[in-house]
Amino acid sequence: MKRIIAVVVALSLLVFGVVASIFNTMWASDWEDLFNEYANAEFPPSFVVEAGDADSRIAMLNVEGTIVDSGETGVFAQQGYNHRLTVEALKEIISDDSIKGILLNVDSPGGGVYESAEIHKYLMEAKEAGKTIYSSMGGMAASGGYYVSAPADQIFASEETLTGSIGVIMQSINYSQLAEDYGVEFETYASGDMKEMLSGHRDPTEEETQYVQNMVDSMYQDFVTVVSEGRGMDEAEVRELADGRIFLGGDAVDNGLVDQLGYVEDALAGLKENIGGNPEVIEYGYDGTNRISFNYKAKSFISGLFGDTEIAQIESLLRNRQGVEPMYLYEQ
C-alpha cells in the first residue's frame, strides 16, 4: 500500500512539474513577445492621412473626450483622450521642421485645469516655432475644450457646436447631515486648521470658503487671460462672455470666440491654403490597425488570467481619482 501511495505521489509531482514547466514557458514567451512589441512601438504613434510633400506637413491632433491625465499609455490605455500622447505629439511637432501647421480636432467638454494649461503651453511653443494652428470644433468644445482652442490662428465651429463655458469649477460633497441622520460621527486628527479644508463631513468655515474661492478666482483669471490674448479681445469684453454660459457655433462667431462656421474638412482646407503647396497630412493617434495591436493583445492575455469583470474594476480604479480637483469642465 505504501508503494502504491509513493508511486501516486511521484506521478503527481511529475505531472505537476511538467504542467508548471509548460505554463512557465508559455507565460514567459507571451509576456516577452508582448513587451517586445510594446518596446518597439512608435510613441507617439502617427500615420499618413493624405499623401503629399513630406517636407511641408500638417499634423492633425485629436482632443476628444475629457481632458484628464489618466496615466494610461500602455496595457490599459483607452481609445478616448490620451493626455500623454497629446503632450508627446506636441513636443515632436515643435521640434519637427517639416511640420508647418497643426489642425486641432476638438470634441471635448473640457477637463483638468493642469492638463488644459499644459496643452496650451505647448501650443504656444508651437506658435513660437512658426507653426500655424487651426482648430476645428466638433459637437462640443466647451470650457477646457475652448481653452486649448484659444491660441489657434483660426477657429472653426459648426452651427450645432456647443462652445464657451469659460470658467472654473471645484466641487465637494457635504454629507454631514446624512451622517448625522444615521448616527455617524467622525474623529479627525489634523495638523492644522486648514488641513480639513473641503472635507465632506462638516460645513466649511468662512476662512476655508474664502480661501477656496480665491483659488478659483485665480484660475479663472488665467482662463480670461488665455482667451483675451488668444482672441485679441479686451479682458472686459471676455468677462462679459465668461460667466460659464455656453454658446452655439453661430453665436460664438458673432461674439468673437469663433472665426468662421465649418467642419473639420473646411478647417483642413483652409490650413492647406494658408501653408500653400501640397502638404502631407499626418494624424497623431491610432489608426484602425495599430489601435488594437499591443493594447488588445495585452488586455486579451490579462483577461484570460483575471476575467473581464476584474479588468473593468482595475481600469475603473486607474481612471477615477480621489479628492477635489479644479476643472475647466462643462457638465450637463
Secondary structure, DSSP 8 states (H G I E B T S, - for coil): -HHHHHHHHHHHHHHHHHHHHHHHHHHHHHHHHHHHHHHHS-SS-EEEEE--EEEEEEEEEEEES-B------STT--SS--HHHHHHHHHHHHH-TTEEEEEEEEEE-EEEHHHHHHHHHHHHHHHHTT-EEEEEEEEEEETHHHHTTTT-SEEEE-TT-EEE--S-B------HHHHHHTT-------SSTTTTTT-TTS---HHHHHHHHHHHHHHHHHHHHHHHHHHT--HHHHHHH-SS-EEEHHHHHHHTS-SEE--HHHHHHHHHHHH-S-EEEEEES--TTTTTHHHHHHHHHHHHHH-HHHHHHHHHHHH---S---EEE---
